[in-house]
Amino acid sequence: MASRQLSRAEALACPGCMHACHVMLYCDTKTLLFGSLPIRHIILMQMRFDGLLGFPGGFVNPSEESLEAGLTRELSEELGVALPILEEDHVDSRYAPASSSSSSSSSPRLITHFYAKKMEEEQIRELERAATTATDHGQEVLGMVRVPLYTMKGGGGLAPFLSHSFAGNARSQLADTLLHLHLVSPEELREAVACSLKIQASAAEELRASLASAEAKRKLL
């Protein structure tokens, strides 16, 4: 089920709702991969404790702190840096799909708030270094990762990255924001998504074959 977009004010006025705030930290870069392939932009995501890819952030209680103050607090814990997030960095607020909020209809509805903050390349690199000693490193956060926006001759890059498993609506937040900020063209994203679906289908077949092989070997023991 698609999630419904809200204004920031509508989201904050929702009675009894839970709120989660996340941010896409990014910068431009002139760095070349292998000296020839333009990287163009550095976008930070995380490998989470549950094995899913997501953006830095977490739950915020608007009755105790502003959305931005809560997100800044979460970033300090996850990245080890006090990085102020401002209301002007806000991109999107929406109801999370019901299935990602809770399996119980009586549970509070979850609203996700997404932010995007452009930084300098050295600031991004400093964040990556600081994150390895942050409070949550190795626990809630297993490491920072960069989103590859390029496409290599063998198909590597954005397409296989999109084929991984993402937390909640992080994949759609990434895709929407890439287009919103003109970091990739609609054609590039469309081709990457189509390729990622083929990769997922192939991976599923490989997984089923591996499981069948493991079960057959177990029966022989």
N, C-alpha and C positions, 0 to 999 in steps of 0.2 A: 504494500500500500504506500502510495506517495505521501510524503510529509507536506504539511501546509505551511507556507511562509507567513510570518507575522512581522509587524513592525516592532521595534524594540519596546515601545510604550505598551503595545498590546500584550507582548510577552510578559512584561513585568506586572501587568494588571491581572494576569491569570491567577485565580484563587487556587491555592493548594497544589500548585505545580512545582516540580523539581526543575532545577536549572543546571546545565553543564556548559562551560565555556572553554573553547579551544582556539588556538591561533596558528596561522601559517606564517612562519618567519621566512623571509626570502630576500635575495639581493640579486643584482645583475653581476655578471662576471664576463671577462674577456678570456678566461682560461680555456685552453684547448685540450680535449681528451686525446692522449697519445700524440699530442702536438699537431693534430689536424682537424679534429671534430669539435665544433663549437659547443660548449656546455650551455652557454647563454644565461642561465639563471640557476642559482642555488636555492633549493627549497628544502627545509628541514621537516622531517617526520620522525617518528619513534617506532622502534620495535618494543611492544609492550610486554608485560609479564604474562599475558595470555596468548602470546604468539601472534598477535594481530598488529597490523600497522595502524598508527593513529597520530593525531596531532597533539602537541603539548597542551595540557590544561586539565580540567577536572570539574567536580561539582562545586557550585557556589550557592550560598544562601543569601538572596537579596535583602532579607530582613536584617541581616547582620553586617553586610558590606556590599558595596556596589559590584556589579558584574566585573568591571575592569579591575577593581582592587582584588577581588577574589581570584581572577585569572592571573594577575601579577604575583599573588601569593603562591599559586600553584606552580608558576614558572620558576620561582625561587627554589622551590623544593625539587623540581624535576631537572632544572638546568643549572642550578647553583649560581644564578645571576638574578639580581633584582632588576628586572626589565619592565619598565612602566608600560602598561597597555592603556590606550586612551579610547574614549568613546568614538573618536573620529576613525579609529581603526576597525570599527564594527562593520561587518559585511552582511550578515544574515542571521535571522532568528527564525526558527521553525519548530513545529512539533516533530519530535522523533517518531519514526514509524512505531506503531503500537507494539510490534513484536520485539523491538529493541529496548523498550521502556521496562516492560515486565510481563511475565506470563499471566499475572493476575489482573483482572479488570478493575479490582478495587484499589490497586496501587496508584499513587499520584502520577499524572501525565508528565512526561519529560519534555522539556523545551531545550533545544540546543542553540547556543549562540556561537557564531563563528566570526573570527577576526583575522585580518591580514596586516602584517606590519613589515614595511620595507626597511631594510637596514643596509649598512655598508658591508662590503665583503669581509673586511677584517673583523668587524663586529660579529658576523656569522661564524667565522673561524674561531674567534674567542669563545663564543657560546659552545661550539663543539668541544673545545678543550675543557671548558669549565664543567660541562655536563658529566664528564667521566668521574668527577669527585662530588657530584651533587648528592643530596640526602637520599633521593630515591633511586640513584643509579644501582643497577644490579638487583633491584627489588621490583618496584612498579615499572621502572624503565630499564630495558635491557641494552639500550644503545640508541644513538641518533643515526638516522640514515638520510641520504639525499635522494630526491626524486630525479631520475634521469629523464630529461625532456627531449633528448635526441633519439634518433633512430639509426642504428648501425646497419651495415650491409647485410649482416647475418640475421637481422631482426631484433637484436638486443636493444634495450633502452626502455622507453616509456611503455610499450605494449606488455612485455613480461612483468614490469613493475605493477601495472594495473591488474594483472592476473593473480596477484597475491591476495591474501585475505585481509580485509580491513575491519576496524572496529566501528560499530554503529553505522553512521552515514558519512564516515571519513572519506570514502572513495568519491561519493557524489560532491562532498565539500571541495575536494581537490579538483575534480573535473570542472565544477561550476566556477571556481575561483581562477583556475588557469585561463578560462575563457573571459571572465569578467575583467581580469587584469591584462588581457592580451599577451599572455606569456606563451601560448601556443595558438595556432590558427584552428578554426573549427574543422578544417580538413585534416590537419595533423591528428587532432583528438579523435575524430571519427575513425580514421584508419587504425590508430592505436587500440581503440576499443574493439574494433572488429577482429584485429589480430589477437588481442588478449582473450577473447572468447574462444578462439581456436586453441590457444595455449591451454586454457582451463579444461577444455574437452579432452585434449590429448593427455593432460596430467591426470585426469580422472580415470582414463583407460589404463595408464601406467600404474596407478595406485591399485586398481582392481586386480591387475595382473600380478603385482607384487604380493598382494594379500593372498591370492590364490596359490602362488608359488610357496609362500611361507607356510600356509596350512597344509599343502601337500608334503612338504619336507617334515613337518611336525608329525604327520601320521606315519611316516617311515621310521621314526625314532622309537 
